[in-house]
Amino acid sequence: MPASEAFRLNIKTLVLLLFCGLLSSLHSVRAETPAHESCISTVEQSEADSGKSPQSGKDSFERSYAVAECLRKAAAQAGTEWLNTGQLLKKSSEEAENGHRDVAFELVNKARFQAETALQQADYEARAWQRRVIRTKETAR
C-alpha cells in the first residue's frame, strides 16, 4: 500500500490542522517528538527482550500497533488525544485477528498519524501562548 494512501487526510483533519497552524510543520508525516522517540525505543527494547524479529509479517503489525498505542497514551497524557484513535486501534486489532492485514495496517497507520498529530498539537499549544502575549515597549526589550 503506498504511503500516500496510508495517510489520507480527510476534510476534518485538514481543517483542524489549518486551525492549529500545524499544516506547515507536516512536511514529514512522522514527527520526531520526544514522545515519539521514547515510544520507538520502548518498542525496540521490548522486541529485543523477547527476541522477536521486527521484519516478519505478524511482528511488523504488532510493532506498528505497539508504537501507535504508545503514542496514543502519550497524547492522552498531554490532553490532546483525538476521540477515535483508540477505536481505530481496537478495530485494527480485530481486522488483524480476522486475517484482513491490509485493512488492519491502514487503520493502525491512521491511528498512529492521529496520535502523532495530537502530540504536535500539544507541542504547538505549549508554545502558542508566547505569540499571544501583548508586548509593551518595556517587555519587547
C-alpha positions in Angstrom: 0.0 0.0 0.0 1.5 3.4 -1.0 2.3 5.8 1.8 0.0 8.4 0.3 -2.9 6.0 0.7 -2.0 5.1 4.3 -2.0 8.7 5.4 -5.0 10.2 3.6 -6.3 13.3 5.2 -10.0 13.9 5.4 -11.5 17.3 5.4 -12.0 17.5 9.2 -8.3 16.7 9.7 -7.2 19.4 7.3 -9.5 21.9 8.9 -8.1 21.0 12.4 -4.5 21.2 11.1 -5.1 24.6 9.5 -6.8 25.8 12.6 -3.9 24.8 14.8 -1.3 26.1 12.4 0.3 22.7 12.1 -0.1 22.1 8.3 3.2 23.9 7.6 5.0 21.6 10.0 3.7 18.4 8.4 6.3 18.3 5.6 7.1 14.9 7.1 4.2 12.7 8.4 6.3 11.2 11.1 7.1 13.9 13.7 10.1 13.2 15.7 9.0 14.4 19.1 10.5 13.2 22.4 7.4 11.1 23.0 7.7 9.6 19.5 11.4 8.7 20.1 10.5 7.3 23.5 7.8 5.0 22.1 10.1 3.7 19.3 12.9 2.9 21.8 10.4 1.3 24.2 9.1 -1.0 21.4 12.6 -1.8 20.2 13.7 -2.7 23.7 10.6 -4.9 24.1 11.4 -6.6 20.9 15.0 -7.2 21.9 13.9 -8.6 25.2 11.5 -11.0 23.6 13.8 -11.9 20.7 11.3 -11.0 18.1 12.3 -10.1 14.5 10.7 -6.7 13.6 10.7 -7.6 9.9 8.4 -10.6 9.9 4.8 -10.0 8.9 2.9 -10.5 12.1 5.6 -8.8 14.2 5.6 -5.8 11.9 1.8 -5.3 12.6 2.4 -5.8 16.3 5.3 -3.3 16.2 3.1 -0.7 14.4 0.3 -1.3 16.8 2.6 -1.0 19.8 4.1 2.2 18.6 0.6 3.7 17.8 -0.7 2.6 21.2 2.3 4.2 23.0 1.8 7.4 21.0 -1.9 7.4 21.8 -1.1 7.1 25.5 1.4 10.0 25.3 -1.2 12.1 23.5 -3.8 11.2 26.2 -1.3 12.2 28.9 -0.8 15.5 27.1 -4.5 16.0 27.0 -4.8 16.1 23.2 -5.8 12.5 22.3 -8.3 12.5 19.4 -11.7 11.0 20.0 -11.5 8.0 17.7 -7.8 7.0 17.9 -8.5 4.3 20.5 -11.4 3.0 18.4 -9.1 2.8 15.3 -6.6 0.7 17.2 -9.3 -1.6 18.6 -10.7 -2.1 15.1 -7.3 -2.7 13.6 -6.6 -5.4 16.1 -9.9 -7.0 15.2 -9.2 -6.9 11.5 -5.7 -8.4 12.0 -7.3 -11.3 14.0 -9.8 -11.8 11.2 -6.9 -12.0 8.6 -7.6 -8.7 6.9 -4.0 -7.5 7.1 -4.3 -4.6 4.6 -7.2 -3.1 6.4 -5.5 -3.6 9.8 -2.4 -1.8 8.6 -4.4 1.1 7.2 -6.3 1.5 10.5 -3.2 1.3 12.6 -1.4 3.8 10.4 -4.3 6.2 10.6 -4.4 5.8 14.4 -0.6 6.4 14.6 -1.0 9.5 12.4 -3.7 10.9 14.7 -1.6 10.2 17.8 1.5 11.9 16.2 -0.6 14.9 15.1 -2.1 15.1 18.6 1.4 15.3 20.1 2.3 18.0 17.6 -0.9 19.8 18.6 0.2 19.6 22.3 3.6 21.0 21.4 2.0 23.8 19.4 -0.3 24.7 22.2 2.5 24.7 24.8 4.3 27.3 22.7 1.4 29.3 21.2 0.8 31.5 24.3 4.1 33.2 23.7 2.8 34.7 20.4 -0.4 35.9 22.1 1.2 37.9 24.9 0.7 41.6 24.5 4.1 43.2 24.4 4.8 46.7 25.5 7.9 48.7 24.9 9.3 47.6 28.2 8.7 43.9 27.6 9.9 44.0 24.0 13.5 44.6 25.1 
